[in-house]
Amino acid sequence: MTCFDRAEAARLLNSHYIFDTPDGLMALEAPLCVDCETAGRIELASDVHHVEKVRDYPELRLVEANCMALCGSCHSARTRRGE
């Protein structure tokens, strides 16, 4: 993870890989897809899945514990299932 000061991170807030942590805003670097990793595959993540939906809990959008790094295929599958 790379730590950014808040001013520098402000321009990155639309990024899928910026999270608010007790130590400040953090960015994931080349995360692996959690679902693929669980299935024994290695795939770089391209999307972030929010465990608690952003529309229901917008305050959790940048909370790392609410985010899972997923590849596009796994993210689409979870979205189709309504997760």
ABEGO torsion letter per residue (X at the ends): XBBBBAAAAAAAAABAABBBBAAEBBBBBGBBBAAAAAAGBBBBBABBBBABBAAABAAAAABAAABBBBBAAAAAAAAAAGX
